[in-house]
Amino acid sequence: MNITPQNRHILIEAPVEPEDDGAPSTFILPEGYEKPKSEHVKVKVLDDSACSLSFGSHVVVPRHMIQEIDIGDTTFNLVQENYVLATVE
């Protein structure tokens, strides 16, 4: 299934978060504790709705602005063009 971004949105490939290896820690942590994630994340541009970013380029966006859309068994990640903070070479 394909999706075409509209209204200044960018289809991105979100990074895969590493799984916890389950190794015992030296500290006792509360149940369900997750290590804090960085505020920004580098993502790959897959498609856009008419901005100047080239496909396959990498950009930095705020992690909390990534929108996850589930259609059937496929998940798409979109971010609005104005949340792109920088391009990464």
PDB file of N, CA, C and O in Angstrom:
ATOM      1  N   MET A   1       0.841  -1.170   0.000  1.00  0.00           N
ATOM      2  CA  MET A   1       0.000   0.000   0.000  1.00  0.00           C
ATOM      3  C   MET A   1       0.889   1.237   0.000  1.00  0.00           C
ATOM      4  O   MET A   1       1.906   1.280   0.692  1.00  0.00           O
ATOM      5  N   ASN A   2       0.502   2.229  -0.771  1.00  0.00           N
ATOM      6  CA  ASN A   2       1.235   3.485  -0.835  1.00  0.00           C
ATOM      7  C   ASN A   2       0.384   4.606  -0.270  1.00  0.00           C
ATOM      8  O   ASN A   2      -0.845   4.528  -0.272  1.00  0.00           O
ATOM      9  N   ILE A   3       1.032   5.629   0.206  1.00  0.00           N
ATOM     10  CA  ILE A   3       0.355   6.812   0.722  1.00  0.00           C
ATOM     11  C   ILE A   3       1.072   8.025   0.136  1.00  0.00           C
ATOM     12  O   ILE A   3       2.297   8.027   0.017  1.00  0.00           O
ATOM     13  N   THR A   4       0.313   9.052  -0.227  1.00  0.00           N
ATOM     14  CA  THR A   4       0.882  10.264  -0.791  1.00  0.00           C
ATOM     15  C   THR A   4       0.661  11.407   0.190  1.00  0.00           C
ATOM     16  O   THR A   4      -0.484  11.743   0.493  1.00  0.00           O
ATOM     17  N   PRO A   5       1.736  12.011   0.690  1.00  0.00           N
ATOM     18  CA  PRO A   5       1.590  13.109   1.643  1.00  0.00           C
ATOM     19  C   PRO A   5       0.898  14.308   0.996  1.00  0.00           C
ATOM     20  O   PRO A   5       1.094  14.591  -0.186  1.00  0.00           O
ATOM     21  N   GLN A   6       0.095  14.999   1.780  1.00  0.00           N
ATOM     22  CA  GLN A   6      -0.621  16.184   1.320  1.00  0.00           C
ATOM     23  C   GLN A   6      -0.433  17.297   2.341  1.00  0.00           C
ATOM     24  O   GLN A   6       0.012  17.055   3.463  1.00  0.00           O
ATOM     25  N   ASN A   7      -0.777  18.518   1.944  1.00  0.00           N
ATOM     26  CA  ASN A   7      -0.818  19.658   2.844  1.00  0.00           C
ATOM     27  C   ASN A   7       0.498  19.872   3.601  1.00  0.00           C
ATOM     28  O   ASN A   7       0.503  20.023   4.822  1.00  0.00           O
ATOM     29  N   ARG A   8       1.616  19.883   2.858  1.00  0.00           N
ATOM     30  CA  ARG A   8       2.949  20.169   3.393  1.00  0.00           C
ATOM     31  C   ARG A   8       3.435  19.138   4.403  1.00  0.00           C
ATOM     32  O   ARG A   8       4.178  19.478   5.324  1.00  0.00           O
ATOM     33  N   HIS A   9       3.029  17.895   4.242  1.00  0.00           N
ATOM     34  CA  HIS A   9       3.527  16.819   5.091  1.00  0.00           C
ATOM     35  C   HIS A   9       4.620  16.052   4.357  1.00  0.00           C
ATOM     36  O   HIS A   9       4.667  16.040   3.127  1.00  0.00           O
ATOM     37  N   ILE A  10       5.482  15.422   5.114  1.00  0.00           N
ATOM     38  CA  ILE A  10       6.591  14.648   4.563  1.00  0.00           C
ATOM     39  C   ILE A  10       6.470  13.220   5.081  1.00  0.00           C
ATOM     40  O   ILE A  10       6.325  13.000   6.283  1.00  0.00           O
ATOM     41  N   LEU A  11       6.530  12.257   4.174  1.00  0.00           N
ATOM     42  CA  LEU A  11       6.551  10.844   4.556  1.00  0.00           C
ATOM     43  C   LEU A  11       7.988  10.510   4.930  1.00  0.00           C
ATOM     44  O   LEU A  11       8.908  10.751   4.148  1.00  0.00           O
ATOM     45  N   ILE A  12       8.182   9.959   6.119  1.00  0.00           N
ATOM     46  CA  ILE A  12       9.536   9.695   6.596  1.00  0.00           C
ATOM     47  C   ILE A  12       9.696   8.242   7.012  1.00  0.00           C
ATOM     48  O   ILE A  12       8.725   7.519   7.238  1.00  0.00           O
ATOM     49  N   GLU A  13      10.946   7.848   7.104  1.00  0.00           N
ATOM     50  CA  GLU A  13      11.299   6.547   7.670  1.00  0.00           C
ATOM     51  C   GLU A  13      11.842   6.836   9.058  1.00  0.00           C
ATOM     52  O   GLU A  13      12.958   7.335   9.201  1.00  0.00           O
ATOM     53  N   ALA A  14      11.062   6.526  10.071  1.00  0.00           N
ATOM     54  CA  ALA A  14      11.469   6.788  11.450  1.00  0.00           C
ATOM     55  C   ALA A  14      12.535   5.786  11.862  1.00  0.00           C
ATOM     56  O   ALA A  14      12.522   4.646  11.397  1.00  0.00           O
ATOM     57  N   PRO A  15      13.454   6.190  12.721  1.00  0.00           N
ATOM     58  CA  PRO A  15      14.499   5.261  13.161  1.00  0.00           C
ATOM     59  C   PRO A  15      13.917   4.151  14.028  1.00  0.00           C
ATOM     60  O   PRO A  15      12.939   4.357  14.747  1.00  0.00           O
ATOM     61  N   VAL A  16      14.518   2.998  13.953  1.00  0.00           N
ATOM     62  CA  VAL A  16      14.095   1.863  14.771  1.00  0.00           C
ATOM     63  C   VAL A  16      14.784   2.003  16.124  1.00  0.00           C
ATOM     64  O   VAL A  16      16.010   2.083  16.205  1.00  0.00           O
ATOM     65  N   GLU A  17      13.987   2.031  17.174  1.00  0.00           N
ATOM     66  CA  GLU A  17      14.535   2.158  18.524  1.00  0.00           C
ATOM     67  C   GLU A  17      15.085   0.809  18.956  1.00  0.00           C
ATOM     68  O   GLU A  17      14.422  -0.212  18.773  1.00  0.00           O
ATOM     69  N   PRO A  18      16.296   0.784  19.531  1.00  0.00           N
ATOM     70  CA  PRO A  18      16.856  -0.498  19.982  1.00  0.00           C
ATOM     71  C   PRO A  18      16.049  -1.067  21.139  1.00  0.00           C
ATOM     72  O   PRO A  18      15.586  -0.341  22.018  1.00  0.00           O
ATOM     73  N   GLU A  19      15.897  -2.364  21.113  1.00  0.00           N
ATOM     74  CA  GLU A  19      15.182  -3.060  22.181  1.00  0.00           C
ATOM     75  C   GLU A  19      16.073  -3.159  23.416  1.00  0.00           C
ATOM     76  O   GLU A  19      17.297  -3.229  23.298  1.00  0.00           O
ATOM     77  N   ASP A  20      15.464  -3.163  24.591  1.00  0.00           N
ATOM     78  CA  ASP A  20      16.200  -3.364  25.826  1.00  0.00           C
ATOM     79  C   ASP A  20      16.678  -4.806  25.851  1.00  0.00           C
ATOM     80  O   ASP A  20      15.893  -5.720  25.600  1.00  0.00           O
ATOM     81  N   ASP A  21      17.948  -5.021  26.149  1.00  0.00           N
ATOM     82  CA  ASP A  21      18.482  -6.375  26.115  1.00  0.00           C
ATOM     83  C   ASP A  21      18.076  -7.198  27.335  1.00  0.00           C
ATOM     84  O   ASP A  21      18.371  -8.392  27.404  1.00  0.00           O
ATOM     85  N   GLY A  22      17.411  -6.576  28.283  1.00  0.00           N
ATOM     86  CA  GLY A  22      16.924  -7.307  29.439  1.00  0.00           C
ATOM     87  C   GLY A  22      17.998  -7.615  30.470  1.00  0.00           C
ATOM     88  O   GLY A  22      17.750  -8.342  31.432  1.00  0.00           O
ATOM     89  N   ALA A  23      19.188  -7.066  30.272  1.00  0.00           N
ATOM     90  CA  ALA A  23      20.266  -7.309  31.226  1.00  0.00           C
ATOM     91  C   ALA A  23      19.931  -6.627  32.546  1.00  0.00           C
ATOM     92  O   ALA A  23      19.385  -5.523  32.554  1.00  0.00           O
ATOM     93  N   PRO A  24      20.246  -7.259  33.632  1.00  0.00           N
ATOM     94  CA  PRO A  24      19.940  -6.646  34.928  1.00  0.00           C
ATOM     95  C   PRO A  24      20.752  -5.372  35.121  1.00  0.00           C
ATOM     96  O   PRO A  24      21.924  -5.305  34.751  1.00  0.00           O
ATOM     97  N   SER A  25      20.112  -4.365  35.705  1.00  0.00           N
ATOM     98  CA  SER A  25      20.818  -3.114  35.950  1.00  0.00           C
ATOM     99  C   SER A  25      21.349  -3.101  37.368  1.00  0.00           C
ATOM    100  O   SER A  25      20.957  -3.918  38.201  1.00  0.00           O
ATOM    101  N   THR A  26      22.244  -2.167  37.631  1.00  0.00           N
ATOM    102  CA  THR A  26      22.814  -2.064  38.966  1.00  0.00           C
ATOM    103  C   THR A  26      21.900  -1.268  39.894  1.00  0.00           C
ATOM    104  O   THR A  26      22.141  -1.204  41.100  1.00  0.00           O
ATOM    105  N   PHE A  27      20.850  -0.660  39.334  1.00  0.00           N
ATOM    106  CA  PHE A  27      19.887   0.101  40.116  1.00  0.00           C
ATOM    107  C   PHE A  27      18.524  -0.578  40.041  1.00  0.00           C
ATOM    108  O   PHE A  27      18.205  -1.234  39.050  1.00  0.00           O
ATOM    109  N   ILE A  28      17.743  -0.421  41.065  1.00  0.00           N
ATOM    110  CA  ILE A  28      16.373  -0.920  41.037  1.00  0.00           C
ATOM    111  C   ILE A  28      15.507   0.207  40.486  1.00  0.00           C
ATOM    112  O   ILE A  28      15.441   1.293  41.063  1.00  0.00           O
ATOM    113  N   LEU A  29      14.840  -0.064  39.361  1.00  0.00           N
ATOM    114  CA  LEU A  29      14.018   0.943  38.690  1.00  0.00           C
ATOM    115  C   LEU A  29      12.552   0.578  38.818  1.00  0.00           C
ATOM    116  O   LEU A  29      12.213  -0.599  38.937  1.00  0.00           O
ATOM    117  N   PRO A  30      11.680   1.574  38.794  1.00  0.00           N
ATOM    118  CA  PRO A  30      10.243   1.295  38.859  1.00  0.00           C
ATOM    119  C   PRO A  30       9.779   0.454  37.670  1.00  0.00           C
ATOM    120  O   PRO A  30      10.368   0.500  36.590  1.00  0.00           O
ATOM    121  N   GLU A  31       8.714  -0.313  37.891  1.00  0.00           N
ATOM    122  CA  GLU A  31       8.116  -1.125  36.825  1.00  0.00           C
ATOM    123  C   GLU A  31       7.696  -0.212  35.675  1.00  0.00           C
ATOM    124  O   GLU A  31       7.071   0.823  35.907  1.00  0.00           O
ATOM    125  N   GLY A  32       8.031  -0.580  34.444  1.00  0.00           N
ATOM    126  CA  GLY A  32       7.630   0.183  33.275  1.00  0.00           C
ATOM    127  C   GLY A  32       8.504   1.387  32.982  1.00  0.00           C
ATOM    128  O   GLY A  32       8.173   2.174  32.095  1.00  0.00           O
ATOM    129  N   TYR A  33       9.610   1.559  33.697  1.00  0.00           N
ATOM    130  CA  TYR A  33      10.498   2.693  33.463  1.00  0.00           C
ATOM    131  C   TYR A  33      11.154   2.553  32.100  1.00  0.00           C
ATOM    132  O   TYR A  33      11.603   1.471  31.720  1.00  0.00           O
ATOM    133  N   GLU A  34      11.204   3.659  31.368  1.00  0.00           N
ATOM    134  CA  GLU A  34      11.897   3.682  30.075  1.00  0.00           C
ATOM    135  C   GLU A  34      12.983   4.739  30.120  1.00  0.00           C
ATOM    136  O   GLU A  34      12.792   5.818  30.681  1.00  0.00           O
ATOM    137  N   LYS A  35      14.103   4.426  29.535  1.00  0.00           N
ATOM    138  CA  LYS A  35      15.199   5.383  29.458  1.00  0.00           C
ATOM    139  C   LYS A  35      14.733   6.583  28.628  1.00  0.00           C
ATOM    140  O   LYS A  35      14.131   6.394  27.571  1.00  0.00           O
ATOM    141  N   PRO A  36      14.997   7.810  29.080  1.00  0.00           N
ATOM    142  CA  PRO A  36      14.562   8.990  28.318  1.00  0.00           C
ATOM    143  C   PRO A  36      15.199   9.005  26.921  1.00  0.00           C
ATOM    144  O   PRO A  36      16.365   8.654  26.744  1.00  0.00           O
ATOM    145  N   LYS A  37      14.408   9.416  25.955  1.00  0.00           N
ATOM    146  CA  LYS A  37      14.884   9.497  24.575  1.00  0.00           C
ATOM    147  C   LYS A  37      15.242  10.942  24.271  1.00  0.00           C
ATOM    148  O   LYS A  37      14.735  11.863  24.911  1.00  0.00           O
ATOM    149  N   SER A  38      16.120  11.139  23.289  1.00  0.00           N
ATOM    150  CA  SER A  38      16.506  12.494  22.915  1.00  0.00           C
ATOM    151  C   SER A  38      15.297  13.233  22.339  1.00  0.00           C
ATOM    152  O   SER A  38      14.380  12.621  21.792  1.00  0.00           O
ATOM    153  N   GLU A  39      15.316  14.533  22.472  1.00  0.00           N
ATOM    154  CA  GLU A  39      14.192  15.353  22.020  1.00  0.00           C
ATOM    155  C   GLU A  39      14.081  15.392  20.497  1.00  0.00           C
ATOM    156  O   GLU A  39      12.982  15.523  19.958  1.00  0.00           O
ATOM    157  N   HIS A  40      15.213  15.279  19.805  1.00  0.00           N
ATOM    158  CA  HIS A  40      15.233  15.352  18.341  1.00  0.00           C
ATOM    159  C   HIS A  40      15.710  14.028  17.762  1.00  0.00           C
ATOM    160  O   HIS A  40      16.401  13.256  18.426  1.00  0.00           O
ATOM    161  N   VAL A  41      15.331  13.780  16.515  1.00  0.00           N
ATOM    162  CA  VAL A  41      15.689  12.520  15.878  1.00  0.00           C
ATOM    163  C   VAL A  41      15.991  12.765  14.397  1.00  0.00           C
ATOM    164  O   VAL A  41      15.382  13.623  13.757  1.00  0.00           O
ATOM    165  N   LYS A  42      16.946  11.993  13.868  1.00  0.00           N
ATOM    166  CA  LYS A  42      17.281  12.070  12.442  1.00  0.00           C
ATOM    167  C   LYS A  42      16.421  11.055  11.706  1.00  0.00           C
ATOM    168  O   LYS A  42      16.380   9.883  12.081  1.00  0.00           O
ATOM    169  N   VAL A  43      15.722  11.505  10.642  1.00  0.00           N
ATOM    170  CA  VAL A  43      14.851  10.630   9.868  1.00  0.00           C
ATOM    171  C   VAL A  43      15.192  10.747   8.385  1.00  0.00           C
ATOM    172  O   VAL A  43      15.841  11.704   7.963  1.00  0.00           O
ATOM    173  N   LYS A  44      14.752   9.775   7.607  1.00  0.00           N
ATOM    174  CA  LYS A  44      14.988   9.751   6.162  1.00  0.00           C
ATOM    175  C   LYS A  44      13.715  10.165   5.442  1.00  0.00           C
ATOM    176  O   LYS A  44      12.633   9.672   5.763  1.00  0.00           O
ATOM    177  N   VAL A  45      13.833  11.074   4.463  1.00  0.00           N
ATOM    178  CA  VAL A  45      12.691  11.542   3.680  1.00  0.00           C
ATOM    179  C   VAL A  45      12.372  10.510   2.606  1.00  0.00           C
ATOM    180  O   VAL A  45      13.236  10.162   1.801  1.00  0.00           O
ATOM    181  N   LEU A  46      11.127  10.016   2.590  1.00  0.00           N
ATOM    182  CA  LEU A  46      10.696   9.042   1.588  1.00  0.00           C
ATOM    183  C   LEU A  46       9.852   9.690   0.496  1.00  0.00           C
ATOM    184  O   LEU A  46       9.923   9.283  -0.664  1.00  0.00           O
ATOM    185  N   ASP A  47       9.054  10.693   0.855  1.00  0.00           N
ATOM    186  CA  ASP A  47       8.187  11.384  -0.101  1.00  0.00           C
ATOM    187  C   ASP A  47       7.742  12.687   0.551  1.00  0.00           C
ATOM    188  O   ASP A  47       7.710  12.798   1.777  1.00  0.00           O
ATOM    189  N   ASP A  48       7.401  13.668  -0.270  1.00  0.00           N
ATOM    190  CA  ASP A  48       6.918  14.934   0.274  1.00  0.00           C
ATOM    191  C   ASP A  48       5.787  15.465  -0.571  1.00  0.00           C
ATOM    192  O   ASP A  48       5.483  14.919  -1.631  1.00  0.00           O
ATOM    193  N   SER A  49       5.167  16.526  -0.106  1.00  0.00           N
ATOM    194  CA  SER A  49       4.019  17.073  -0.818  1.00  0.00           C
ATOM    195  C   SER A  49       4.360  18.361  -1.553  1.00  0.00           C
ATOM    196  O   SER A  49       3.463  19.172  -1.784  1.00  0.00           O
ATOM    197  N   ALA A  50       5.574  18.576  -1.918  1.00  0.00           N
ATOM    198  CA  ALA A  50       6.006  19.707  -2.748  1.00  0.00           C
ATOM    199  C   ALA A  50       7.007  20.616  -2.065  1.00  0.00           C
ATOM    200  O   ALA A  50       7.084  21.795  -2.410  1.00  0.00           O
ATOM    201  N   CYS A  51       7.766  20.122  -1.122  1.00  0.00           N
ATOM    202  CA  CYS A  51       8.804  20.986  -0.546  1.00  0.00           C
ATOM    203  C   CYS A  51      10.121  20.712  -1.275  1.00  0.00           C
ATOM    204  O   CYS A  51      10.171  19.886  -2.186  1.00  0.00           O
ATOM    205  N   SER A  52      11.157  21.389  -0.880  1.00  0.00           N
ATOM    206  CA  SER A  52      12.425  21.312  -1.610  1.00  0.00           C
ATOM    207  C   SER A  52      13.359  20.213  -1.125  1.00  0.00           C
ATOM    208  O   SER A  52      14.515  20.171  -1.545  1.00  0.00           O
ATOM    209  N   LEU A  53      12.897  19.331  -0.261  1.00  0.00           N
ATOM    210  CA  LEU A  53      13.754  18.255   0.233  1.00  0.00           C
ATOM    211  C   LEU A  53      13.848  17.138  -0.797  1.00  0.00           C
ATOM    212  O   LEU A  53      12.851  16.756  -1.411  1.00  0.00           O
ATOM    213  N   SER A  54      15.049  16.623  -0.976  1.00  0.00           N
ATOM    214  CA  SER A  54      15.212  15.541  -1.945  1.00  0.00           C
ATOM    215  C   SER A  54      14.930  14.202  -1.265  1.00  0.00           C
ATOM    216  O   SER A  54      15.178  14.027  -0.072  1.00  0.00           O
ATOM    217  N   PHE A  55      14.412  13.274  -2.043  1.00  0.00           N
ATOM    218  CA  PHE A  55      14.096  11.950  -1.512  1.00  0.00           C
ATOM    219  C   PHE A  55      15.386  11.264  -1.081  1.00  0.00           C
ATOM    220  O   PHE A  55      16.402  11.355  -1.770  1.00  0.00           O
ATOM    221  N   GLY A  56      15.347  10.593   0.032  1.00  0.00           N
ATOM    222  CA  GLY A  56      16.526   9.903   0.546  1.00  0.00           C
ATOM    223  C   GLY A  56      17.394  10.773   1.422  1.00  0.00           C
ATOM    224  O   GLY A  56      18.327  10.270   2.049  1.00  0.00           O
ATOM    225  N   SER A  57      17.118  12.076   1.488  1.00  0.00           N
ATOM    226  CA  SER A  57      17.921  12.941   2.353  1.00  0.00           C
ATOM    227  C   SER A  57      17.532  12.702   3.807  1.00  0.00           C
ATOM    228  O   SER A  57      16.463  12.163   4.091  1.00  0.00           O
ATOM    229  N   HIS A  58      18.389  13.100   4.705  1.00  0.00           N
ATOM    230  CA  HIS A  58      18.133  12.944   6.132  1.00  0.00           C
ATOM    231  C   HIS A  58      17.901  14.321   6.749  1.00  0.00           C
ATOM    232  O   HIS A  58      18.614  15.279   6.451  1.00  0.00           O
ATOM    233  N   VAL A  59      16.892  14.401   7.613  1.00  0.00           N
ATOM    234  CA  VAL A  59      16.555  15.657   8.266  1.00  0.00           C
ATOM    235  C   VAL A  59      16.381  15.418   9.763  1.00  0.00           C
ATOM    236  O   VAL A  59      16.181  14.286  10.203  1.00  0.00           O
ATOM    237  N   VAL A  60      16.460  16.494  10.533  1.00  0.00           N
ATOM    238  CA  VAL A  60      16.275  16.432  11.979  1.00  0.00           C
ATOM    239  C   VAL A  60      14.926  17.053  12.321  1.00  0.00           C
ATOM    240  O   VAL A  60      14.626  18.172  11.905  1.00  0.00           O
ATOM    241  N   VAL A  61      14.112  16.320  13.083  1.00  0.00           N
ATOM    242  CA  VAL A  61      12.781  16.785  13.481  1.00  0.00           C
ATOM    243  C   VAL A  61      12.581  16.517  14.974  1.00  0.00           C
ATOM    244  O   VAL A  61      13.235  15.638  15.534  1.00  0.00           O
ATOM    245  N   PRO A  62      11.683  17.266  15.623  1.00  0.00           N
ATOM    246  CA  PRO A  62      11.353  16.947  17.010  1.00  0.00           C
ATOM    247  C   PRO A  62      10.628  15.595  17.070  1.00  0.00           C
ATOM    248  O   PRO A  62       9.686  15.354  16.316  1.00  0.00           O
ATOM    249  N   ARG A  63      11.070  14.740  17.954  1.00  0.00           N
ATOM    250  CA  ARG A  63      10.523  13.385  18.070  1.00  0.00           C
ATOM    251  C   ARG A  63       9.013  13.400  18.307  1.00  0.00           C
ATOM    252  O   ARG A  63       8.293  12.569  17.752  1.00  0.00           O
ATOM    253  N   HIS A  64       8.528  14.331  19.125  1.00  0.00           N
ATOM    254  CA  HIS A  64       7.103  14.339  19.484  1.00  0.00           C
ATOM    255  C   HIS A  64       6.198  14.823  18.358  1.00  0.00           C
ATOM    256  O   HIS A  64       4.977  14.732  18.485  1.00  0.00           O
ATOM    257  N   MET A  65       6.753  15.336  17.257  1.00  0.00           N
ATOM    258  CA  MET A  65       5.933  15.814  16.144  1.00  0.00           C
ATOM    259  C   MET A  65       5.716  14.752  15.063  1.00  0.00           C
ATOM    260  O   MET A  65       4.985  14.996  14.103  1.00  0.00           O
ATOM    261  N   ILE A  66       6.330  13.596  15.202  1.00  0.00           N
ATOM    262  CA  ILE A  66       6.136  12.516  14.229  1.00  0.00           C
ATOM    263  C   ILE A  66       4.758  11.907  14.451  1.00  0.00           C
ATOM    264  O   ILE A  66       4.418  11.498  15.562  1.00  0.00           O
ATOM    265  N   GLN A  67       3.970  11.852  13.383  1.00  0.00           N
ATOM    266  CA  GLN A  67       2.625  11.280  13.452  1.00  0.00           C
ATOM    267  C   GLN A  67       2.661   9.878  12.851  1.00  0.00           C
ATOM    268  O   GLN A  67       3.084   9.693  11.710  1.00  0.00           O
ATOM    269  N   GLU A  68       2.219   8.905  13.620  1.00  0.00           N
ATOM    270  CA  GLU A  68       2.168   7.518  13.174  1.00  0.00           C
ATOM    271  C   GLU A  68       0.757   7.215  12.694  1.00  0.00           C
ATOM    272  O   GLU A  68      -0.210   7.389  13.436  1.00  0.00           O
ATOM    273  N   ILE A  69       0.643   6.761  11.452  1.00  0.00           N
ATOM    274  CA  ILE A  69      -0.663   6.447  10.881  1.00  0.00           C
ATOM    275  C   ILE A  69      -0.688   4.963  10.534  1.00  0.00           C
ATOM    276  O   ILE A  69       0.130   4.483   9.750  1.00  0.00           O
ATOM    277  N   ASP A  70      -1.643   4.239  11.132  1.00  0.00           N
ATOM    278  CA  ASP A  70      -1.804   2.811  10.860  1.00  0.00           C
ATOM    279  C   ASP A  70      -2.972   2.621   9.902  1.00  0.00           C
ATOM    280  O   ASP A  70      -4.102   3.015  10.192  1.00  0.00           O
ATOM    281  N   ILE A  71      -2.680   2.008   8.747  1.00  0.00           N
ATOM    282  CA  ILE A  71      -3.715   1.672   7.776  1.00  0.00           C
ATOM    283  C   ILE A  71      -3.562   0.186   7.493  1.00  0.00           C
ATOM    284  O   ILE A  71      -2.602  -0.245   6.854  1.00  0.00           O
ATOM    285  N   GLY A  72      -4.516  -0.581   7.974  1.00  0.00           N
ATOM    286  CA  GLY A  72      -4.395  -2.037   7.852  1.00  0.00           C
ATOM    287  C   GLY A  72      -3.226  -2.514   8.683  1.00  0.00           C
ATOM    288  O   GLY A  72      -3.131  -2.182   9.865  1.00  0.00           O
ATOM    289  N   ASP A  73      -2.320  -3.300   8.075  1.00  0.00           N
ATOM    290  CA  ASP A  73      -1.138  -3.744   8.813  1.00  0.00           C
ATOM    291  C   ASP A  73       0.089  -2.919   8.453  1.00  0.00           C
ATOM    292  O   ASP A  73       1.211  -3.327   8.753  1.00  0.00           O
ATOM    293  N   THR A  74      -0.101  -1.760   7.812  1.00  0.00           N
ATOM    294  CA  THR A  74       1.013  -0.909   7.425  1.00  0.00           C
ATOM    295  C   THR A  74       1.018   0.356   8.278  1.00  0.00           C
ATOM    296  O   THR A  74      -0.025   0.966   8.513  1.00  0.00           O
ATOM    297  N   THR A  75       2.206   0.739   8.735  1.00  0.00           N
ATOM    298  CA  THR A  75       2.354   1.965   9.521  1.00  0.00           C
ATOM    299  C   THR A  75       3.159   2.974   8.714  1.00  0.00           C
ATOM    300  O   THR A  75       4.223   2.655   8.183  1.00  0.00           O
ATOM    301  N   PHE A  76       2.639   4.194   8.628  1.00  0.00           N
ATOM    302  CA  PHE A  76       3.313   5.289   7.942  1.00  0.00           C
ATOM    303  C   PHE A  76       3.654   6.358   8.967  1.00  0.00           C
ATOM    304  O   PHE A  76       2.900   6.580   9.915  1.00  0.00           O
ATOM    305  N   ASN A  77       4.788   7.020   8.777  1.00  0.00           N
ATOM    306  CA  ASN A  77       5.202   8.104   9.658  1.00  0.00           C
ATOM    307  C   ASN A  77       5.264   9.391   8.850  1.00  0.00           C
ATOM    308  O   ASN A  77       5.903   9.450   7.800  1.00  0.00           O
ATOM    309  N   LEU A  78       4.589  10.419   9.355  1.00  0.00           N
ATOM    310  CA  LEU A  78       4.546  11.717   8.682  1.00  0.00           C
ATOM    311  C   LEU A  78       4.968  12.802   9.658  1.00  0.00           C
ATOM    312  O   LEU A  78       4.777  12.677  10.867  1.00  0.00           O
ATOM    313  N   VAL A  79       5.542  13.866   9.116  1.00  0.00           N
ATOM    314  CA  VAL A  79       5.854  15.054   9.897  1.00  0.00           C
ATOM    315  C   VAL A  79       5.584  16.253   8.996  1.00  0.00           C
ATOM    316  O   VAL A  79       5.803  16.186   7.786  1.00  0.00           O
ATOM    317  N   GLN A  80       5.114  17.336   9.576  1.00  0.00           N
ATOM    318  CA  GLN A  80       4.828  18.518   8.781  1.00  0.00           C
ATOM    319  C   GLN A  80       6.134  19.198   8.386  1.00  0.00           C
ATOM    320  O   GLN A  80       7.087  19.231   9.163  1.00  0.00           O
ATOM    321  N   GLU A  81       6.168  19.737   7.178  1.00  0.00           N
ATOM    322  CA  GLU A  81       7.377  20.340   6.618  1.00  0.00           C
ATOM    323  C   GLU A  81       7.974  21.416   7.522  1.00  0.00           C
ATOM    324  O   GLU A  81       9.197  21.516   7.620  1.00  0.00           O
ATOM    325  N   ASN A  82       7.146  22.219   8.182  1.00  0.00           N
ATOM    326  CA  ASN A  82       7.682  23.314   8.981  1.00  0.00           C
ATOM    327  C   ASN A  82       8.341  22.839  10.286  1.00  0.00           C
ATOM    328  O   ASN A  82       8.899  23.660  11.015  1.00  0.00           O
ATOM    329  N   TYR A  83       8.291  21.540  10.596  1.00  0.00           N
ATOM    330  CA  TYR A  83       8.981  21.021  11.778  1.00  0.00           C
ATOM    331  C   TYR A  83      10.371  20.488  11.459  1.00  0.00           C
ATOM    332  O   TYR A  83      11.068  20.012  12.355  1.00  0.00           O
ATOM    333  N   VAL A  84      10.785  20.562  10.202  1.00  0.00           N
ATOM    334  CA  VAL A  84      12.136  20.162   9.835  1.00  0.00           C
ATOM    335  C   VAL A  84      13.089  21.236  10.340  1.00  0.00           C
ATOM    336  O   VAL A  84      12.994  22.398   9.947  1.00  0.00           O
ATOM    337  N   LEU A  85      14.011  20.834  11.219  1.00  0.00           N
ATOM    338  CA  LEU A  85      14.936  21.790  11.824  1.00  0.00           C
ATOM    339  C   LEU A  85      16.235  21.930  11.031  1.00  0.00           C
ATOM    340  O   LEU A  85      16.814  23.014  10.974  1.00  0.00           O
ATOM    341  N   ALA A  86      16.693  20.831  10.418  1.00  0.00           N
ATOM    342  CA  ALA A  86      17.954  20.866   9.694  1.00  0.00           C
ATOM    343  C   ALA A  86      18.055  19.662   8.782  1.00  0.00           C
ATOM    344  O   ALA A  86      17.376  18.653   8.973  1.00  0.00           O
ATOM    345  N   THR A  87      18.922  19.789   7.783  1.00  0.00           N
ATOM    346  CA  THR A  87      19.251  18.636   6.951  1.00  0.00           C
ATOM    347  C   THR A  87      20.614  18.114   7.402  1.00  0.00           C
ATOM    348  O   THR A  87      21.455  18.875   7.881  1.00  0.00           O
ATOM    349  N   VAL A  88      20.817  16.824   7.245  1.00  0.00           N
ATOM    350  CA  VAL A  88      22.068  16.188   7.674  1.00  0.00           C
ATOM    351  C   VAL A  88      22.713  15.565   6.463  1.00  0.00           C
ATOM    352  O   VAL A  88      22.060  14.847   5.706  1.00  0.00           O
ATOM    353  N   GLU A  89      23.977  15.830   6.275  1.00  0.00           N
ATOM    354  CA  GLU A  89      24.724  15.276   5.143  1.00  0.00           C
ATOM    355  C   GLU A  89      25.364  13.972   5.518  1.00  0.00           C
ATOM    356  O   GLU A  89      26.037  13.354   4.693  1.00  0.00           O
TER     357      GLU A  89
END
